[in-house]
């Protein structure tokens, strides 16, 4: 029995900007939509592995995710997910206090991926998502040297977050 993976991205951003004038109100009411699919496979625009979790990182700690050894439970059994390439990173900071910020990137054996360097990071504020997508070949994960995605918390309290990774397995 073959196991396959696929995913749809459907991001819709809508806005209404109003400029009130003396005799009228000008409205910019529009939207942008990004709708793409990842089909099953290992080529551009395809994935063959999905990993997701809800995790908590305590204040002053790091949640270092080894992208070549991620544990998950599927259909009642535990399995290990081993990524060779990452095509999508979704991290949602579930904190509601604006002072609770996650820092993604930089750490030991850093997965550089979309960050551009081993010391580069991205902040994910409370009640906010980070979505990074590479529909081409994906970002390379190198076992034992560039395979750790760090989620850091130095904001004063524990933070719970959702994470979803799509990619190609080893």
C-alpha positions in Angstrom: 0.0 0.0 0.0 1.5 3.3 -1.1 1.5 6.3 1.2 1.2 9.7 -0.5 1.0 13.3 0.7 -0.5 16.4 -0.9 -1.6 19.8 0.3 -3.4 22.9 -0.8 -2.5 26.5 0.0 -5.4 28.9 -0.1 -4.4 32.3 1.4 -6.9 35.1 1.0 -6.1 38.6 2.2 -9.0 41.1 2.1 -8.9 44.8 3.1 -11.0 47.9 3.2 -9.2 51.2 3.4 -11.4 54.3 3.6 -10.4 57.9 3.0 -13.1 60.3 4.2 -13.1 63.5 2.1 -15.3 66.6 2.6 -18.1 65.4 0.3 -17.4 61.7 -0.1 -15.6 58.7 1.1 -13.1 56.9 -1.1 -12.9 53.1 -0.7 -10.1 50.7 -1.5 -11.9 47.4 -1.0 -9.9 44.6 -2.6 -8.2 41.3 -2.0 -5.2 39.2 -3.0 -5.4 35.4 -3.2 -2.6 32.9 -3.4 -3.9 29.5 -4.3 -1.6 26.7 -5.1 -1.4 22.9 -4.6 1.4 20.5 -3.8 0.7 17.2 -5.5 2.2 13.9 -4.4 5.7 13.3 -5.6 9.3 14.6 -5.2 9.6 17.2 -8.0 8.9 20.9 -8.1 5.4 21.6 -6.8 5.2 18.2 -5.1 5.7 16.8 -1.5 5.8 13.3 -0.1 5.9 14.1 3.7 3.9 16.2 6.2 4.7 16.8 9.8 2.6 18.8 12.3 2.5 19.4 16.0 1.3 21.7 18.7 4.2 22.5 21.0 5.1 24.6 24.0 8.5 26.3 24.6 9.1 27.7 28.1 10.6 31.1 28.8 14.3 31.2 28.2 14.3 27.9 26.4 14.7 26.7 22.8 12.7 24.1 21.0 15.3 22.6 18.6 13.6 20.5 16.0 15.8 18.0 14.2 14.3 18.0 10.7 15.8 14.5 10.1 14.3 12.9 13.2 10.9 14.3 13.9 8.6 12.0 16.0 4.9 11.9 15.2 1.9 9.7 15.9 -0.1 8.5 12.9 -3.0 6.2 12.9 -2.2 5.1 16.5 1.5 4.4 15.9 4.6 6.4 16.4 6.9 7.1 13.4 9.9 9.3 12.6 9.8 11.8 9.8 13.1 12.5 8.0 13.1 15.5 5.7 15.7 16.0 2.9 14.0 19.2 1.7 11.4 21.5 3.2 8.9 23.2 0.9 6.6 24.9 3.5 7.1 26.1 7.0 4.0 27.3 9.0 4.4 28.5 12.5 1.5 30.1 14.4 2.2 31.8 17.8 -0.9 31.1 19.9 0.0 33.5 22.7 -2.5 36.4 23.2 -0.1 38.6 25.2 1.7 40.9 22.7 4.9 40.5 24.8 5.1 36.8 23.9 7.3 36.6 20.8 8.9 33.5 19.3 12.2 33.7 17.4 12.7 31.2 14.6 16.1 30.3 13.1 19.8 30.4 14.3 21.1 27.7 16.6 23.3 24.6 16.5 23.5 22.8 13.2 21.2 25.5 11.8 18.8 24.7 9.0 19.4 27.8 6.9 16.6 27.3 4.4 14.8 30.6 3.8 16.7 32.5 6.5 19.7 33.4 4.4 22.4 32.6 7.0 23.1 30.6 10.2 22.6 33.6 12.5 19.5 35.0 10.8 16.1 34.9 12.6 12.5 35.8 12.1 10.2 37.0 14.9 6.7 35.6 15.2 4.6 37.9 17.4 1.6 36.8 19.5 -1.5 35.8 17.5 0.5 35.7 14.3 1.6 33.2 11.7 4.8 32.8 9.8 4.3 31.2 6.4 7.3 30.4 4.2 6.9 28.5 0.9 9.3 27.2 -1.7 7.3 25.4 -4.4 10.4 24.7 -6.4 13.0 22.2 -5.2 12.6 23.2 -1.6 15.2 24.2 1.0 17.9 21.5 1.6 18.2 19.8 5.0 21.6 18.4 5.6 21.7 15.6 8.2 24.1 16.3 11.2 25.2 19.7 9.9 22.3 21.8 8.8 19.2 20.0 10.1 18.0 22.0 13.2 15.1 24.4 13.1 15.2 26.4 16.4 12.1 28.0 17.9 13.3 30.2 20.8 11.4 32.0 23.6 12.8 34.8 25.7 9.6 36.6 26.3 8.9 36.0 30.0 6.4 33.1 29.9 5.7 29.8 28.1 4.4 30.0 24.5 2.3 27.4 22.7 2.6 27.3 19.0 1.3 25.2 16.0 3.8 24.0 13.4 3.3 22.4 10.0 6.2 21.3 7.7 5.7 20.0 4.2 8.6 18.6 2.2 10.5 15.7 0.7 11.7 12.8 2.8 15.1 11.2 2.7 
